[in-house]
């Protein structure tokens, strides 16, 4: 049986999702957890589209069948690998001919229930972009570089708090050194899809903790509407001594490639100045990672402070900490928030 559904329509059970768009379309952006079984390769899709524009729809459909026919058995076997129980959701770009033809083929060859997304991936993208306009209750965790904010967020999550790890989703730690040891960054579109997917799991009536970020995390951009909400939210700012943060950075980066570390230094060399850059590189050649970190923090602390001064609105709550012990610090942060709330309620 084949039937159409709207994206987000409640279902009695969770169905696997098959995306039949070309590999290039899928790579640019897709529904998280969807599996790509492309009807056409990228080259085939371009050819069919060209014939459609230059000749006719009928000629394009005929060419499409020519490309698809040899793959029909592959489609069935691959689809059963994805959905062994014979129940699946299928979509293409607009929920048109590609997904409908694929769904009918599955239904005719042993699939019990095939659902086609009306409006396809385009409907999903519209929902994603609209979702960032929804008002959220956000708490932003800020602090100078080396404060261990990401690890603290992990501990806050263990304490029952709701957390969105933007840097984890972006595969980047946000600084000139942020790509070291990380995987390939997603496209901006895929980052937005993943953010929507993570938000959909949370209770939006409760606060959501997010690390303070610039608009860009490496090559990824935070959606503007979502970023504006971050900038307007209350920010809990960690005050940790620079020397402690430098030691924390050494623990995280000392085993990294010197080549990668030098690339990071060169990326900020114009702002550091020639003399400071040479000093840092000399320390790096001596493997004096502590002084490398300490000198880099001089730059990053000033850079972060400038960004903090541009904050749109919302309170800045300062939290003084002696070390980077993440569990201890997470508990102190929760106490600080509770004390601040009690102070407001008593006014």
FENCORVEN-V521781 format. One record per run of one state. SS is the DSSP state (2 for helix, 1 for strand, 0 for the rest). FROM is the first residue (numbers start at 0). LEN is the number of residues. Records with the same first field share a line. If there is no record, write none. Layout:
SS: FROM-LEN  FROM-LEN
This chain:
0: 0-1  6-9  19-3  28-6  36-5  54-2  69-2  82-4  91-5  107-5  118-1  131-6  143-5  158-3  164-1  170-17  199-8  211-4  217-2  221-2  232-1  240-1  253-4  267-1  272-1  285-3  309-6  321-4  346-1
1: 1-5  15-4  34-2  86-5  112-6  137-6  161-3  207-4  215-2  219-2  233-7  315-6
2: 22-6  41-13  56-13  71-11  96-11  119-12  148-10  165-5  187-12  223-9  241-12  257-10  268-4  273-12  288-21  325-21
